[in-house]
Amino acid sequence: MIDALTLDNTPNPTNPHPLVATLALLPESYGTGEPSVRLGAPGDGGLWISAQGLIGRQSGLIDDAMAEIAATYNAVTRDAQASYFFGAHAWHLVTAALGPYLLANRVPDLSPANVWVAMTSGRATRLVLRHGRFACLPDDPAAAHPDAAVVADPDALLARLRAEIEAHLGALIGVMRVRRVPLGPRALWAIVSDYVLEVAIGLLGQDVTEERLAAVAAPLVRAPGSPLNGHSWFFQVHADRQSAFFTDRNGCCLNHKIPGIDRCSSCPLRPLPERVSLMRDYLNTLE
């Protein structure tokens, strides 16, 4: 069992931090009824660990988490356990980075020292940012706030966003290699790039267009020299009554290695025409 310190949450409703309202716009964490990312201290319920502690090179927390995943989900292979563990952490980290950017042109400080993670059965379910440092543009209403770091232009803000993702998840990938987790950096970064597209598509919602999605995604998953630079992209599927964008995934979640679970409909191991057909069938089930 993973052990961790639990602290009281002490929000200040009379003088809310600029990030509080921004993070409140993010979707709830699945199955918890609570925000996926918030500012403050870890709550009273559940198990919380610091991301800084998680990536400590002498820490056994990752091994403990993978053992819990094996017991809970019948994930018998270590690569599937690793994918379950890393994928959940990466999903919430990418949401914490990309969500505030898309909603308010703000990028929080996501350094491991600033992030606490709620864990359930070995997987991340929520994140807490302990301090409210954030980057923003010069015209941000909160640009004069003590926690704000003003960058020159939108390109610089996107570069800051990519750097936050790369630094945090790069540290996690590094310690996973030290712990001899049998899933290489290329496979792990492919998962992250996929999530950048998936989170962007979800948060843009009805406002998503090919041009808008490409403008956000290209500086993140097509930047020269970035570990995020791979083959993740997107495609549009036209069904009988509606159309939607989906991620053209480059990484595999390995869920199909768990007994009784088939490949995802978006699995990159399926030929693209098969994925498009499955997505079209899905859209046709919607009202």
N, C-alpha and C positions, 0 to 999 in steps of 0.2 A: 504493500500500500504506500502511495506517495504521501509524504507528510509536508505540511506547509504552515506558515503563519497566517492567521486570519485577523484582519483589522476591521475596526468599525468604519462605516461610511458616514461622513459628516458633510453633506452638501450645504451650501449657503444660498438659500432661495432668494434672499434680499439683494444679493450682488452676484448673479450668476456669471460664470466664466464664459467668454465668447464661444468656446468649444461645446459647452453644455447643450445649447440649442441646436448646434450643428449635428452633434452625435445623436440627439433625440430623433432626428429625421431618418436614421438608419433603421433597417428592419429589425424585428425581434429575432433573437437567437432561436432556432428551431426547437420547439418542445419545451422551452424554459419560461416563456411569457415575459422575458426580461430583454433589455436592449443588448444587442450583440457586442457593442462597444460603448463604454461610458467613461466619464472622468471622475476620479475620486479614489476611494480605498476599496479593497476587496470586501464583499458583503459578508454577512454572518453565515449564510447558508452555503454548503458545498465546499469543495476542496480547491484552494487557490495556491498557485506556486508562482514565484517570480521567474520571468523569462531569463534573467541574468543567472539565477541558480540553475535553470534548466540546461543552459549551454555551458556550464562549468565543465571543464575537461575531466575532472575527477568525479563528476556527478553521475550517479547511477539512475537518475530519474527517468531517462529515456528508456532504459532497459526495464524499469518497473512499469512504465506506461505500456510498453509493448507486451509485457506479460499479462497485464490486465486486459488488453485488447484480445489477446489470444484466448483468454478464459471467457470473455464476454461474447465475442463474435465468432468463435470457432475458427479464427484465422490461424491456421496451423503453420504456415510458412512465414519466415521472418521478413521477407520482402513485402508480403501483404500486410503484416503488422506495421512495418515501417511506413508504408503508404497510407494506411489508416491514420497513424499518429501524425505524420508530417502533413498530410492533406488537410486535416482539421485545423491544425495550427496555421498553415499557410492561408486557408480560406479566411479565417478571422483577421489575420494580419493584413491581407490584401483589402478586405472590406474596410478595416480601420484606416488604411492609407487612401484608397480610391474613393470611398464614400464621401468624406468631407471635401475632397477636391471637387467631385462632380456636383455636390450640393451647394458648396459655398466658397469654392476656390481657396480652400485651406488644407494644409498638410500637417498633421500632428507629428510630434516627436515620437517615433516608434523604436527608439533604441531599446535593447533588452533591459537596460536599467530602469526604463520608464514603464514597462509593461508587466502586468500580472495576468495570469491565465487561470480561468476556472476549468477544472478537469473533471470529467465524468467517464468512468470506465476506460481511462487511459487516453481520452481524446479531449481536445480543447472545445469548450462550449461557449465561452464568453471571454472578452478581454476588458481589462481596466487600465486606463492611463493614469499614472500616479500624479503627474504634473502636466500642466496645460500648455507647454510650449508648442508653438505652431508657426509655420511659414505662411505668408499671404502676399497678396499684391498690394501696391501702393494705395489703391482706391478702396481697400477693405475698410468697412466702418470701424473695425477693431485694430487697425494698423498701429495705433498709438499705445495699444495695451502692452504692459511690461513683458508679457510672454510671447509677443509677436515678433517674428523675424521677417522683415519685409524684403522680398526679392524683386528683381528688376522688372520682370515681364512674365507672361504665361509660359514661355519656353523654359525659363529658369525654374518656375514652379513645378512644371512637369519633370524636369531633371531632378529636383529635390524629392519629388514623389518616388521616382525610380530609385534614387539613392537610399531612401528610407527602407524600401522593400528589399533591395539588394543587401544592405548592411545587416538587417535583422535576420533574414532568412539565410543569408550567406554564413552567418555565425552558427546558426542551427545546423545547416548542412555540414559545415566543417566538423562540428562535434559528433554528428552522426557517423561521419567517416572514421573519426577517432574511435568510436564505440563499435566499429566494424559492422555497421548496419549494411546488409547486402542490397543496397539500392544506390546507384551511382549519382553523382552530382548532375549529370545531364538529364537523367530521368526525373530527378527532383525539381530541377529548374523548369522542365517542361510542364510539370504539374502547376507550378506557380504561374507560368505564362498563360496556361489555359484559364486559370482562375481570374487573371486580369481581364480576360475577355468576358468570362461568365459574369463577373461582378459588374462590369461596365454595362453589359446588355441588360442585366436585371435592374440596375439603378437608373439607367436612362429611361426605361419603361416606354411609355407611349411617345416620348420625345426622340427615340432612337432613330437615326437615319444612317445610311451607309457612310456618308461624309462625316457625320459627327462621331461615329464609332471609330472610323479610321483615324480621325484627328487625335483622338484620345489614345488609341491602341498603338499606333505606329511609333511614337516616341518612347513607349514603354517596352514593347516586345519586338521592335525592329531596330533598336539603337545599336550602332556598331560597337563592338567590344563589350556589350552587356551580356551577362549570363542569361538574361531573359530573352535574348535574341535567338529565336528558334523558328519553328514552323507553325506555331499557334496563330490562328487567324479566325475568320468568321465567314459564314455563308448565310444567305437568305433563302427561306423555303416558302413557296407559295402554295397554299392549300385551297380548298374549295371556297371558303368564305373569308379567309384572312391570311396574312403572311407574318413571318417572324424571323428574327436573326438567331442563329445558334453558333456555338463555338466549334470551329474546325480544330479539334483537339490534337495535340502532339504528345501528351502524356497519358499514361494509363493508371487508373486507380487500383488495379489488380484485384478488385472485388471478385472477379470471376474465379479467383483461386480459392475462394471460400466455398466449401461444399454447399450446393443448393442455390448458388447465385450465378446467374448468366451474365454475359457481357452487357454493359450498358448500351442503350440504344445509340449513344454518341461515342461509343468506344472507337478509338483510332485503329483498332485491330479489325474493325469491320470496313469493307470498302465504302468509299464515300457515297456512291449511289444507293447503297443499302441504308446508310444513315439518313440520307435525305428522304428516302421512302418512309422510314420509321417516323421521322419528324413530321412528315406530311400526315401520316395516319394519326399521330398524336394531336396535331392541330385540328383535324377534322372531328375529334372527340369533344372539342371545346365549343361552348356556345358562342 
